[in-house]
Amino acid sequence: MRYKILDLAILALSILAVLILFAIFFEKIPTQNNTLAMDWKTSWASIRGGDLQYLPVDGLRFPPWSFVPLLPLGLLPMQTAWGILAGVGVVILVVSVPRIESKAFYWLSIILLVISFPSIRNIADGNMENLVVGGVLLILYGYSSKHIYALVAGILLATIKLQEVTLLLMVVALYVLLTWTPRNWLKMGLWLTGAIALSLIWRGQSWFVALFGLNYLKYTNSIIDISVFAALRRLGFIPPFVITLLWMAILGITLFAAWKSRTTLSREKAGMLIAGSLLIAPYAAGNSVLSVLAIGIIPLLQANRLLGGILIVLVNLPYLWSSDLLYNFQAYYWTVVIFITWAFLAWRCLSATSPHKAHLGASLEISK
């Protein structure tokens, strides 16, 4: 017991040291007259002084229940808080990598995730995607261990970007109803409903205005929207009914794969559900590729180096692009990457439920 306490103390001190180093480093980065921390500048302005404020245009759009843990950062200078947010994000990414027998490949997986283009982009922008990753990890742990409070905390945190966990939450809710006792899922539902209800009483009205008002018109179907509807509509030559059929196919295949492999919730399945949610969402942005990478692609890489390696290359190709290319075509590119990832992960989930397909899938596995 004493050794466990000592280990936890060392771990806590190590994380604290990392956050301090990040804060000191980020304090020295110039952020005026450039796009560095562009997302965090908006978020920090909305929580400056430790209070949460929504604006009708160009302000915070995250739900109030998910942003409460970040309110203390509003008491710090913008760049100090940005550094702490980046440090927390890196810690979450490191923790998210599954441990495997090969220590060398385990550490390589961590490096590939932390220095990936989506990761560096999220740090540079000061985006909240790492918090979604942390929330999903808590959801997976809470469901598998039947830990009510971990699952509730995970849902509250992951829904900071509700559009990318919609299908995951639907499936988790069904699985909980199928596998948990009525007492446990009722208790979970009460805690979750209470937390959300209190936050909506506190800031719900202003959040709805910020979410569904001029902000919705500005960002939905914009040049940064990576959802299937937005990407195909921007092309201008695809009939609406074709887009609708594709949307329905993605939804149907995703739910079918989740049902065929029901009550099991693997990392790859969670990655498929997140990818599917992004594709059918009314709005999604390229920063969300990080969650698909951390939750689904990295575990896929550890299990199947061919398929995972292909996806790792794809998510890092934008490192080679010019700024003009990134601005004009990045959203289209991420739609394609998310679609390919969704297809790979859906195939993997369905393969696990079919003896013939499982044998075919195993033949593609590359020995560690």
PyMOL commands that set and color helices and strands:
alter all, ss='L'
color gray80, all
select helices_A, chain A and resi 2-27+38-50+64-75+78-96+103-114+117-125+129-145+148-164+166-179+182-212+214-219+228-235+240-260+267-280+286-303+305-320+323-351+355-363
alter helices_A, ss='H'
color red, helices_A
deselect
rebuild
show_as cartoon
